[in-house]
Amino acid sequence: MEIKLDQNSLPADQQHIRFQIVLQELHGIWHEGIYIADEDIFKVNDDVWYDLWSEIVRWEPINREIGTH
């Protein structure tokens, strides 16, 4: 079965988000960062980022303005 994401459900480019990754979901660990749309990544900083398609379990917006982090 193929899973297809509705593009409208993705965060806006440069939107501040909090998210969980597969390996840490059961431990309740959340990360904060920004969504980089053209790379499909959730970026915590220049050295730490996670791939939307293979690592992210869930995300939700953080009430901050869209812009560089």
Secondary structure by P-SEA (a helix, b strand, c coil): cccccccccccccccccccccccccccbbbbbbbbbcccccccccccbbbbcccccccccccccccccc
